[in-house]
């Protein structure tokens, strides 16, 4: 089980709602959360063999940036 963290531009509950279907459709992600209280808006994803590039690209398609930290 891998846990990855990304600095994102996911700022609020509406943003979280917008990314939910994208993150839920990622095959290898079992669990995810966004800490919107953190200044870096940290997205934490947990799963097996997570494709980081695909995750970043999927978020970019709907207007959000993500950078691994």
Secondary structure, DSSP 8 states (H G I E B T S, - for coil): -EEEEEEE---SHHHHHHHHHHHHT-TTEEEEEEETTSTT-EEEEEESS--HHHHHHHHHHTT--EEE-
